[in-house]
Amino acid sequence: MTLLGYGGKILRVNLTSGEMRTEPTSRLAREWIGSSGIAIKILYDELRSWVTPFDPANLLIFGAGALQGTPAPGACKMNASSLGPLTGGWASGCSDSYVGGQLKYAGFDSVVLEGRAPRPVYLWICDDRAELRDASSLWGKTTWETLDGIRQELGDDTLHCVSIGPAGENLVRGACIIQDKGRAFGRCGLGAVMGSKNLKALVARGTGSVSVARPEAFMDAVRDVRKMFDQAKSKEAFRKYGTLSCLPRKQEVCGLPYRNFQECAIPEDMLRKIDPRTTIEKFEVARQSFPGCVLGCGRHLHITEGPYAGLRTEACQHEAMGTLQTRLAVSEPTFLFKANALCDQLGLDVDAAGGAIGWAMECFQRGILSKNDTDGQPLVWGDATAALAWIEKIAYRRGFGNILAEGCARAADIVGRQSGYFAMHIKGQDLYEQCRGSNGWLLGTATSTRGGGHTTGAIVIETVGELDRDKAERIYGADNVDRPLDYTGKARIVLYMEALSRIANSLGVCLYSTTCWDLEQIDLPQMARLYSEATGWETSVDDLKHIAMRQLNLEKALNLRFTDFDRSADMPTPRDLCEPIPSGNLAGWKLDEKKYNEMLDEYYELHGWNRQNSFPTRQTLEVLGLPQVADELQRIGKLG
């Protein structure tokens, strides 16, 4: 069977034995689309209930998006998925990627890795050939050094790779996988899973191509989608600064974590000083984009003055601003670029670093921790030098960094002393998201199956400013998308965002090229058209929504098998529930717990899940074609 739009094969690699085999992607593509969709199906079917994240029997799955490698606008994302060490359940992250396209040109859509190599290795894929090569000389190296070393060894300076740094090797629970030197498969601790398998990197080179079913119709769809971006209001600012363009608006709506979420906005003098747009304009030397990217938000910087003069790095996105710069109250304007670059080199997720250090700084402030706990070093707000030192200590598990390497939730359990209140996490995953004052963002973040995170269902567009409400209602099914303090109707919008994000991830389309960020950008109808023309399979918006809900329910079922998550796991943090916003434009506003629970009730009803415990019902699972999942959940006592 010729599978159009795809590479056509899934590569299976047993790292313990070195054995490799292939199977056809067609077995899974029609029902699960690609990358993260195929990954959740494989993980659910093949992981036994006794498997733990660092067990050799755990699987790590890389997947290229179903539209990646084609001219589809925004199709630049590669996915990695596994059973994750932070939550113990579904773990998945996407990254802008050269490697994903190369995988498809080599004929592969996914790579499924199992076992543990007896010594450090990297996987080298070149067209139809795949081999495990010795990586002993790369072990201990940073991701930047790893890319350079692989290029030198293979004699090709144009190669790209995904790799781990020391954080992944040392099984830091918040370690991440890095694409080349500057893009991360963020959240979830996937780098630690990769390190537990003694896998240093994956490198791919393909000289083939991706064929589509209806080339002329496909290119017509591509051109029509590209025209949409001419109308996008956010286009120019996004191309200049990426998501860092949203800093002033985040300040306006109290969306910035300050001093570990004690405040929801930062001092105005600090805002003026750290504005990253000024820093980018001053130090930018080149733009960066990825194959398929329609916006090109990347920037290369050369910092030529200040404490980090000489640093050459890619400009980061807003997440590093919120989780490192403002959370830790650092006023040096180039700090976030230095801290982000250090995390990239070490293979450490910025949220895991900021979450743990922010918790420790607040505990030190409140006398819960002292210098006796923290290697004789004070943990003081705004101390950039200390923050960078703690990032390294976490990555290498040195001293108190060994505790912080467990993430703020586990660190609080280890320390005790009532420090758990200050550990800002959802389901064990360190939280960057400022949730007070933005109820749809909060609901999507709190209910995320991979643990706290805004990219799998939160209403990102909720606080961007004035919107065309008629268009927003047509897309999202509600007319209050831009009223963040509303409770009613938000569950329905989150449901749509869950479908949008899962389909975008499976297709490899950047979420920030979609209506998640701007109403004039790609939406489900355009994705259905592109996918239909690429594959020849007529696929409607309703088809995509059905597939997305099947994926979401399987993610939920995987969590129910491996964790004790229930309704309580979908609640906000204690701080978000207990404390009003102390200052800024929303000073005095406090989350209404009763109304949040009513919003959560509506969310469960829309999904066909039990309101008391959040478990899916048999009827829901059978409608989605998952009767065997209902049977298993019934066996373990977790059927709604």
C-alpha positions as CSV (number, residue, x, y, z in Angstrom):
1,M,0.0,0.0,0.0
2,T,1.4,3.4,-1.0
3,L,0.9,5.8,1.8
4,L,0.9,9.4,0.4
5,G,1.9,12.3,2.5
6,Y,3.9,10.1,4.8
7,G,7.4,8.6,4.9
8,G,5.7,5.2,5.1
9,K,7.6,3.3,7.8
10,I,8.1,3.2,11.6
11,L,11.5,2.3,12.7
12,R,11.8,0.0,15.8
13,V,15.1,0.0,17.7
14,N,15.9,-2.2,20.6
15,L,18.8,-0.4,22.3
16,T,19.6,-3.4,24.5
17,S,20.2,-5.9,21.7
18,G,20.9,-3.5,18.9
19,E,18.2,-5.2,16.8
20,M,16.1,-3.0,14.4
21,R,13.1,-3.6,12.3
22,T,10.5,-1.6,10.4
23,E,6.7,-1.7,10.2
24,P,4.3,0.2,7.9
25,T,2.9,3.5,9.2
26,S,-0.3,2.6,7.4
27,R,-1.3,0.4,10.3
28,L,-1.9,3.4,12.5
29,A,-2.0,6.5,10.2
30,R,-5.7,6.6,9.3
31,E,-7.0,6.4,12.9
32,W,-4.2,8.3,14.7
33,I,-2.8,10.7,12.0
34,G,0.8,11.0,13.0
35,S,3.6,11.8,15.6
36,S,1.9,12.3,19.0
37,G,-1.3,10.5,17.9
38,I,0.6,7.4,16.8
39,A,2.8,7.7,19.9
40,I,-0.1,7.5,22.4
41,K,-1.5,4.5,20.6
42,I,1.8,2.6,20.7
43,L,2.4,3.5,24.4
44,Y,-1.0,2.5,25.5
45,D,-1.0,-0.8,23.7
46,E,2.6,-1.8,24.5
47,L,3.5,-0.5,28.0
48,R,2.7,-3.0,30.8
49,S,1.3,-1.6,34.0
50,W,4.5,-2.4,36.0
51,V,6.7,-0.2,33.7
52,T,8.3,3.0,35.3
53,P,9.7,6.0,33.4
54,F,13.3,4.9,33.8
55,D,12.7,1.2,33.2
56,P,14.3,-0.1,30.0
57,A,10.9,-1.4,29.1
58,N,9.6,2.2,28.8
59,L,9.4,3.4,25.2
60,L,10.6,6.7,23.8
61,I,9.0,7.6,20.5
62,F,10.1,10.3,18.1
63,G,7.6,11.3,15.4
64,A,7.6,13.6,12.4
65,G,4.3,15.4,11.9
66,A,2.1,14.0,9.1
67,L,2.5,17.3,7.1
68,Q,6.1,17.8,7.9
69,G,8.4,17.6,4.9
70,T,5.8,19.1,2.7
71,P,5.2,22.8,1.9
72,A,2.3,23.0,4.3
73,P,2.5,26.3,6.1
74,G,3.6,26.0,9.7
75,A,4.5,22.3,9.4
76,C,7.8,22.5,11.2
77,K,7.2,20.5,14.4
78,M,8.6,17.1,15.5
79,N,7.3,15.3,18.6
80,A,8.7,13.1,21.3
81,S,6.5,11.1,23.7
82,S,7.0,8.6,26.5
83,L,6.0,7.7,30.1
84,G,7.4,10.7,31.9
85,P,9.4,11.0,35.2
86,L,7.7,14.2,36.5
87,T,4.0,13.1,36.5
88,G,4.5,9.3,36.0
89,G,2.1,9.4,33.1
90,W,1.7,10.7,29.6
91,A,4.6,12.8,28.6
92,S,4.9,14.6,25.2
93,G,6.6,17.6,23.7
94,C,7.1,19.2,20.3
95,S,10.1,21.1,18.9
96,D,10.8,23.1,15.8
97,S,12.9,20.7,13.8
98,Y,15.1,20.0,10.9
99,V,15.4,16.3,11.9
100,G,11.7,15.6,11.5
101,G,11.7,16.5,7.8
102,Q,14.9,14.5,7.3
103,L,13.3,11.5,8.9
104,K,10.5,11.6,6.4
105,Y,12.9,12.0,3.5
106,A,14.6,8.9,4.8
107,G,11.3,7.1,4.7
108,F,10.4,7.1,8.4
109,D,7.5,8.7,10.2
110,S,8.3,7.6,13.7
111,V,11.2,6.0,15.6
112,V,10.3,3.7,18.6
113,L,13.1,3.2,21.0
114,E,13.1,0.5,23.8
115,G,15.6,-1.0,26.1
116,R,18.8,0.4,27.4
117,A,22.1,0.4,25.5
118,P,25.0,-1.2,27.4
119,R,27.1,1.9,26.6
120,P,26.4,5.4,25.4
121,V,25.2,5.4,21.8
122,Y,23.6,7.7,19.2
123,L,21.3,6.6,16.4
124,W,22.4,7.5,12.9
125,I,19.8,7.3,10.2
126,C,20.8,7.8,6.6
127,D,18.1,7.0,4.1
128,D,17.3,3.3,4.5
129,R,20.2,2.6,6.8
130,A,20.1,3.0,10.6
131,E,22.9,2.2,13.0
132,L,23.8,2.7,16.6
133,R,27.2,4.3,16.9
134,D,29.4,4.7,20.0
135,A,28.8,7.9,21.9
136,S,31.3,7.4,24.7
137,S,33.3,10.4,23.6
138,L,30.1,12.6,23.6
139,W,28.8,11.5,27.0
140,G,29.2,14.3,29.5
141,K,29.2,16.9,26.7
142,T,26.7,19.7,26.3
143,T,24.1,19.6,23.5
144,W,26.1,22.3,21.7
145,E,29.3,20.2,21.9
146,T,27.4,17.1,20.9
147,L,26.1,18.6,17.6
148,D,29.6,19.8,16.8
149,G,31.1,16.5,17.7
150,I,28.6,14.5,15.5
151,R,29.1,16.8,12.6
152,Q,32.9,16.4,12.9
153,E,32.7,12.6,13.2
154,L,30.4,12.2,10.3
155,G,32.2,14.8,8.2
156,D,29.1,16.9,7.4
157,D,28.6,20.4,8.8
158,T,25.0,20.4,7.5
159,L,23.7,17.6,9.7
160,H,21.1,18.2,12.4
161,C,20.4,16.2,15.5
162,V,18.3,16.0,18.7
163,S,20.3,15.3,21.8
164,I,20.5,15.4,25.5
165,G,23.0,17.2,27.8
166,P,24.3,16.5,31.2
167,A,20.9,17.0,32.8
168,G,19.5,14.0,30.8
169,E,22.5,11.9,31.5
170,N,22.1,12.5,35.2
171,L,18.3,11.7,35.1
172,V,17.2,15.1,36.2
173,R,13.5,14.8,36.2
174,G,13.0,18.0,34.2
175,A,15.7,17.3,31.6
176,C,14.6,17.9,28.0
177,I,15.7,17.0,24.5
178,I,17.3,19.8,22.4
179,Q,17.1,20.2,18.6
180,D,20.6,21.3,17.5
181,K,21.4,24.2,19.9
182,G,18.3,26.2,20.5
183,R,14.9,24.5,20.4
184,A,13.6,22.1,23.1
185,F,11.1,19.3,23.3
186,G,9.8,21.1,26.4
187,R,8.3,19.9,29.6
188,C,7.8,16.3,30.9
189,G,11.4,15.2,31.5
190,L,11.8,13.4,28.1
191,G,15.6,14.1,28.2
192,A,15.8,12.0,31.4
193,V,14.0,9.1,29.7
194,M,16.5,9.4,26.8
195,G,19.4,9.4,29.3
196,S,18.1,6.4,31.1
197,K,18.4,4.5,27.8
198,N,22.0,5.6,27.3
199,L,21.0,7.3,24.1
200,K,22.9,10.6,23.5
201,A,21.4,11.7,20.2
202,L,19.4,10.9,17.1
203,V,20.7,12.1,13.7
204,A,18.9,11.8,10.4
205,R,19.7,12.5,6.8
206,G,17.3,11.7,4.0
207,T,17.6,12.2,0.3
208,G,14.1,11.1,-0.7
209,S,10.9,13.1,-0.8
210,V,7.3,13.2,0.3
211,S,4.7,12.6,-2.3
212,V,1.2,13.9,-1.9
213,A,-2.0,12.5,-3.4
214,R,-3.3,15.5,-5.3
215,P,-0.3,17.9,-5.9
216,E,-2.2,20.7,-7.7
217,A,-5.0,20.8,-5.2
218,F,-2.5,20.5,-2.3
219,M,-0.5,23.5,-3.6
220,D,-3.7,25.5,-4.1
221,A,-4.5,24.8,-0.4
222,V,-1.0,25.9,0.5
223,R,-1.3,29.2,-1.3
224,D,-4.7,29.9,0.2
225,V,-3.4,29.3,3.7
226,R,-0.4,31.5,3.1
227,K,-2.7,34.3,2.0
228,M,-4.4,34.1,5.4
229,F,-1.2,35.2,7.1
230,D,-1.3,38.5,5.2
231,Q,-4.4,39.4,7.4
232,A,-2.9,38.3,10.7
233,K,-2.7,41.2,13.1
234,S,0.1,39.6,15.1
235,K,2.3,38.7,12.2
236,E,4.8,41.5,12.2
237,A,5.4,41.6,16.0
238,F,5.6,37.8,16.0
239,R,8.2,37.8,13.2
240,K,10.3,40.4,15.1
241,Y,10.1,39.0,18.6
242,G,8.2,35.7,18.7
243,T,6.1,35.3,21.8
244,L,8.4,37.8,23.7
245,S,6.2,40.4,22.0
246,C,3.4,39.7,24.5
247,L,5.3,41.0,27.6
248,P,3.5,44.4,27.9
249,R,0.1,42.6,27.5
250,K,1.0,40.0,30.1
251,Q,1.8,42.9,32.5
252,E,-1.5,44.6,31.7
253,V,-3.6,41.4,32.5
254,C,-1.5,40.4,35.6
255,G,0.0,37.4,33.7
256,L,3.6,37.5,34.9
257,P,4.8,35.3,37.8
258,Y,7.0,37.5,40.1
259,R,8.9,36.0,43.1
260,N,7.5,32.6,42.5
261,F,3.9,33.8,41.9
262,Q,3.7,35.9,45.0
263,E,2.8,38.7,42.6
264,C,1.1,38.5,39.2
265,A,2.8,41.6,37.7
266,I,6.3,43.1,38.0
267,P,7.4,46.6,39.1
268,E,7.0,49.1,36.2
269,D,10.6,50.2,36.4
270,M,11.7,46.5,36.0
271,L,9.3,46.1,33.0
272,R,10.9,49.0,31.2
273,K,14.4,47.8,32.0
274,I,14.0,44.2,30.9
275,D,11.9,44.7,27.8
276,P,13.3,41.9,25.5
277,R,12.3,43.7,22.4
278,T,14.9,46.4,23.1
279,T,17.6,43.7,23.7
280,I,16.7,41.8,20.5
281,E,16.9,45.0,18.4
282,K,20.2,45.9,19.9
283,F,22.0,42.5,19.6
284,E,20.3,40.7,16.7
285,V,22.6,39.5,14.0
286,A,20.4,37.1,12.0
287,R,17.0,35.6,11.7
288,Q,16.3,31.9,12.0
289,S,13.5,29.8,10.7
290,F,12.8,26.1,10.2
291,P,11.6,24.2,7.1
292,G,7.9,24.6,6.9
293,C,7.7,27.6,9.3
294,V,5.4,30.3,7.9
295,L,6.4,33.1,10.4
296,G,10.0,32.7,11.3
297,C,10.1,33.9,14.9
298,G,13.7,32.9,15.6
299,R,16.5,35.4,16.1
300,H,20.3,34.9,16.6
301,L,21.8,37.3,19.1
302,H,25.4,38.3,19.8
303,I,25.5,39.9,23.2
304,T,28.4,42.4,23.0
305,E,28.1,44.2,26.4
306,G,27.0,43.6,29.9
307,P,27.8,40.7,32.2
308,Y,27.3,38.1,29.4
309,A,29.2,39.9,26.7
310,G,30.4,37.4,24.1
311,L,27.3,35.2,24.3
312,R,26.1,34.0,20.9
313,T,22.7,32.3,21.1
314,E,19.2,32.1,19.7
315,A,16.7,34.4,21.2
316,C,14.3,32.5,23.5
317,Q,10.5,32.7,23.7
318,H,8.3,34.3,26.4
319,E,8.3,31.2,28.6
320,A,11.9,31.8,29.6
321,M,11.0,35.4,30.5
322,G,8.2,34.3,32.8
323,T,9.8,31.2,34.4
324,L,13.3,32.6,34.9
325,Q,13.5,36.3,34.6
326,T,10.4,37.6,36.3
327,R,9.8,34.6,38.5
328,L,13.3,35.0,40.0
329,A,13.0,38.8,40.0
330,V,16.2,39.3,38.0
331,S,16.4,42.8,36.5
332,E,19.5,42.3,34.2
333,P,17.9,42.5,30.7
334,T,20.1,39.9,29.1
335,F,19.7,37.4,31.9
336,L,16.9,35.4,30.2
337,F,19.0,34.9,27.1
338,K,22.0,33.7,29.1
339,A,19.9,31.5,31.4
340,N,18.0,30.0,28.4
341,A,21.2,29.3,26.5
342,L,22.6,27.6,29.6
343,C,19.5,25.4,30.0
344,D,19.7,24.5,26.2
345,Q,23.4,23.5,26.6
346,L,22.8,21.4,29.7
347,G,19.5,20.0,28.3
348,L,17.4,21.3,31.1
349,D,13.8,22.5,30.7
350,V,13.5,26.2,31.6
351,D,10.3,25.5,33.6
352,A,11.9,22.8,35.6
353,A,14.8,25.1,36.5
354,G,12.7,28.1,37.3
355,G,10.1,26.1,39.2
356,A,12.7,24.5,41.5
357,I,14.8,27.6,42.0
358,G,11.7,29.8,42.5
359,W,10.4,27.4,45.1
360,A,13.7,27.4,46.9
361,M,14.1,31.2,46.9
362,E,10.7,31.6,48.4
363,C,11.4,29.0,51.0
364,F,14.6,30.8,51.9
365,Q,12.8,34.1,52.1
366,R,10.3,32.6,54.5
367,G,12.9,30.9,56.7
368,I,11.9,27.3,55.7
369,L,15.4,26.8,54.1
370,S,18.6,28.2,55.5
371,K,22.2,28.2,54.3
372,N,22.6,24.9,56.2
373,D,20.3,23.4,53.6
374,T,21.6,25.2,50.5
375,D,25.3,24.4,50.5
376,G,26.1,27.5,52.5
377,Q,24.7,29.8,49.8
378,P,21.9,32.2,50.3
379,L,19.0,32.1,47.8
380,V,18.1,35.7,47.2
381,W,15.6,37.2,44.7
382,G,17.2,38.9,41.8
383,D,20.6,37.2,42.2
384,A,21.4,36.4,38.6
385,T,24.8,34.9,39.3
386,A,23.4,32.5,41.9
387,A,20.5,31.5,39.6
388,L,22.9,30.5,36.9
389,A,25.0,28.6,39.4
390,W,21.9,26.7,40.6
391,I,21.0,25.8,37.0
392,E,24.3,24.0,36.7
393,K,24.0,22.4,40.2
394,I,20.6,21.0,39.1
395,A,21.9,19.6,35.8
396,Y,24.9,17.9,37.5
397,R,22.9,17.0,40.7
398,R,25.5,18.7,42.9
399,G,24.7,19.4,46.6
400,F,21.3,20.8,47.2
401,G,20.9,20.8,43.4
402,N,20.4,17.1,43.7
403,I,17.1,17.7,45.5
404,L,16.1,20.5,43.2
405,A,16.7,18.1,40.3
406,E,13.6,16.2,41.4
407,G,11.4,19.1,40.5
408,C,9.6,21.5,43.0
409,A,6.9,19.0,43.9
410,R,9.2,16.2,45.0
411,A,11.7,18.6,46.5
412,A,8.9,19.9,48.7
413,D,8.1,16.4,49.8
414,I,11.7,15.7,50.6
415,V,12.2,18.9,52.6
416,G,8.8,19.0,54.2
417,R,8.4,21.8,56.7
418,Q,5.1,22.9,55.1
419,S,7.1,23.9,52.0
420,G,4.6,22.2,49.6
421,Y,2.3,25.3,49.5
422,F,5.1,27.2,47.7
423,A,5.7,24.4,45.1
424,M,3.9,25.7,42.1
425,H,3.0,22.6,40.1
426,I,0.1,20.7,38.5
427,K,0.2,16.9,38.6
428,G,3.9,17.1,39.7
429,Q,5.0,19.2,36.7
430,D,6.6,22.5,37.5
431,L,4.2,25.3,36.5
432,Y,5.3,28.4,34.6
433,E,1.7,29.5,33.8
434,Q,0.3,32.4,35.7
435,C,-3.3,31.2,36.2
436,R,-5.0,33.7,38.5
437,G,-7.0,36.2,36.5
438,S,-7.4,34.1,33.3
439,N,-10.0,31.3,33.9
440,G,-9.9,29.6,30.5
441,W,-6.1,29.5,30.6
442,L,-6.4,28.1,34.1
443,L,-8.9,25.4,33.2
444,G,-6.9,24.2,30.1
445,T,-3.6,24.2,32.1
446,A,-5.0,22.4,35.2
447,T,-6.7,19.7,33.2
448,S,-3.8,19.1,30.9
449,T,-3.1,15.3,30.6
450,R,0.6,15.9,30.6
451,G,0.6,18.0,33.7
452,G,0.4,21.8,34.0
453,G,1.0,23.4,30.6
454,H,-0.9,25.8,28.4
455,T,-0.2,24.2,25.0
456,T,-2.6,21.3,25.1
457,G,-5.9,23.1,25.9
458,A,-5.5,26.4,27.6
459,I,-7.2,29.4,25.9
460,V,-4.0,31.2,24.8
461,I,-5.8,33.9,23.0
462,E,-7.9,34.8,26.1
463,T,-5.7,37.7,27.1
464,V,-4.3,39.0,23.8
465,G,-6.6,42.0,23.7
466,E,-9.6,43.0,21.7
467,L,-10.9,40.4,19.2
468,D,-13.4,40.1,16.4
469,R,-16.0,38.5,18.7
470,D,-18.2,37.2,15.8
471,K,-15.3,35.4,14.3
472,A,-14.2,34.1,17.7
473,E,-17.6,32.7,18.3
474,R,-17.7,31.0,14.9
475,I,-14.3,29.3,15.7
476,Y,-14.6,28.6,19.4
477,G,-18.3,28.4,19.9
478,A,-18.4,31.2,22.5
479,D,-18.5,35.0,22.4
480,N,-16.5,35.6,25.5
481,V,-13.1,34.3,24.4
482,D,-11.5,37.7,25.3
483,R,-13.1,38.0,28.8
484,P,-10.7,36.2,31.0
485,L,-12.6,36.7,34.2
486,D,-15.7,34.9,32.9
487,Y,-16.4,31.3,34.1
488,T,-19.3,30.4,31.8
489,G,-18.5,29.0,28.4
490,K,-14.8,28.5,29.0
491,A,-15.1,24.7,29.2
492,R,-16.4,24.6,25.6
493,I,-13.5,26.8,24.3
494,V,-11.0,24.6,26.1
495,L,-12.6,21.5,24.4
496,Y,-11.9,23.2,21.1
497,M,-8.4,24.1,22.0
498,E,-7.7,20.5,23.0
499,A,-8.8,19.3,19.6
500,L,-6.8,22.1,17.8
501,S,-3.6,21.4,19.7
502,R,-3.7,17.6,19.3
503,I,-4.4,17.8,15.5
504,A,-1.7,20.5,15.1
505,N,0.8,18.3,17.0
506,S,0.0,15.2,15.0
507,L,0.3,17.0,11.7
508,G,3.4,18.8,12.9
509,V,1.9,22.3,12.6
510,C,3.2,24.9,14.9
511,L,0.5,25.8,17.4
512,Y,1.4,29.5,17.2
513,S,0.6,29.4,13.5
514,T,-3.0,28.6,14.3
515,T,-6.0,30.3,15.7
516,C,-4.6,29.5,19.1
517,W,-2.7,32.8,18.7
518,D,-4.4,34.8,16.0
519,L,-7.9,34.3,14.6
520,E,-6.7,34.9,11.0
521,Q,-4.3,32.0,11.1
522,I,-4.7,28.2,10.4
523,D,-7.7,26.5,11.9
524,L,-9.1,23.0,11.7
525,P,-10.8,23.5,8.3
526,Q,-7.5,24.4,6.7
527,M,-5.8,21.5,8.4
528,A,-8.5,19.1,7.2
529,R,-8.1,20.4,3.6
530,L,-4.3,20.2,3.6
531,Y,-4.4,16.7,5.1
532,S,-7.1,15.5,2.7
533,E,-5.1,16.7,-0.4
534,A,-1.9,15.3,0.9
535,T,-3.1,11.8,1.7
536,G,-6.1,11.4,-0.6
537,W,-8.2,10.5,2.4
538,E,-11.2,12.8,2.6
539,T,-11.1,14.1,6.1
540,S,-13.6,16.6,7.6
541,V,-13.3,18.9,10.6
542,D,-15.6,16.5,12.5
543,D,-13.3,13.7,11.6
544,L,-10.4,15.6,13.1
545,K,-12.3,16.4,16.2
546,H,-13.2,12.8,16.6
547,I,-9.6,11.7,16.2
548,A,-8.5,14.4,18.7
549,M,-10.9,13.2,21.3
550,R,-9.8,9.6,20.8
551,Q,-6.2,10.7,21.4
552,L,-7.2,12.8,24.5
553,N,-9.1,9.9,26.0
554,L,-6.3,7.5,25.4
555,E,-3.9,10.0,27.1
556,K,-6.4,10.1,30.0
557,A,-6.5,6.3,30.1
558,L,-2.7,6.0,30.1
559,N,-2.6,8.3,33.1
560,L,-5.3,6.3,34.9
561,R,-3.3,3.1,34.4
562,F,0.0,4.6,35.7
563,T,-1.0,7.3,38.2
564,D,-3.6,8.1,40.8
565,F,-4.9,11.2,39.1
566,D,-8.5,11.9,39.6
567,R,-10.6,15.1,39.9
568,S,-8.3,16.5,42.6
569,A,-5.4,16.5,40.1
570,D,-7.4,18.9,37.9
571,M,-7.5,21.6,40.6
572,P,-5.5,24.8,40.7
573,T,-2.5,25.2,43.1
574,P,-3.3,26.1,46.7
575,R,-1.9,29.6,46.1
576,D,-4.2,30.1,43.2
577,L,-7.2,29.0,45.3
578,C,-6.3,30.9,48.4
579,E,-4.7,34.2,47.5
580,P,-6.2,37.2,45.7
581,I,-4.1,39.0,43.2
582,P,-2.1,41.4,45.4
583,S,-1.3,44.3,43.0
584,G,-1.6,45.4,39.4
585,N,-4.7,46.0,37.3
586,L,-6.5,43.1,38.9
587,A,-5.5,43.8,42.5
588,G,-8.0,42.1,44.9
589,W,-9.4,39.7,42.3
590,K,-9.6,36.1,43.7
591,L,-10.5,32.9,42.1
592,D,-14.0,31.7,43.1
593,E,-13.5,28.0,44.0
594,K,-17.2,27.2,43.7
595,K,-17.4,28.7,40.2
596,Y,-14.1,26.9,39.2
597,N,-15.7,23.6,40.2
598,E,-18.8,24.4,38.2
599,M,-16.5,25.1,35.3
600,L,-14.8,21.8,35.9
601,D,-18.2,20.0,36.0
602,E,-19.1,21.5,32.6
603,Y,-15.7,20.4,31.3
604,Y,-16.3,16.8,32.4
605,E,-19.8,16.7,31.0
606,L,-18.7,18.0,27.6
607,H,-16.1,15.2,27.5
608,G,-18.4,12.5,28.7
609,W,-16.4,11.9,31.9
610,N,-17.7,11.3,35.4
611,R,-18.0,14.5,37.4
612,Q,-17.1,13.0,40.8
613,N,-13.8,11.4,39.8
614,S,-13.1,12.6,36.2
615,F,-13.0,9.0,34.8
616,P,-14.2,8.4,31.2
617,T,-17.5,6.5,30.9
618,R,-17.9,3.3,28.8
619,Q,-20.4,5.1,26.5
620,T,-17.8,7.8,25.7
621,L,-15.0,5.3,25.0
622,E,-17.2,3.1,22.9
623,V,-18.4,6.0,20.7
624,L,-14.7,6.8,20.2
625,G,-14.0,3.2,19.1
626,L,-12.1,2.3,22.4
627,P,-14.2,-0.5,23.9
628,Q,-11.1,-2.4,25.0
629,V,-10.0,0.7,26.9
630,A,-13.3,0.7,28.7
631,D,-12.8,-2.9,29.6
632,E,-9.4,-2.3,31.1
633,L,-10.5,0.8,33.1
634,Q,-13.3,-1.3,34.5
635,R,-10.8,-4.0,35.5
636,I,-8.7,-1.5,37.5
637,G,-11.8,0.3,39.0
638,K,-11.4,3.5,37.0
639,L,-14.3,3.5,34.6
640,G,-16.6,6.5,35.0
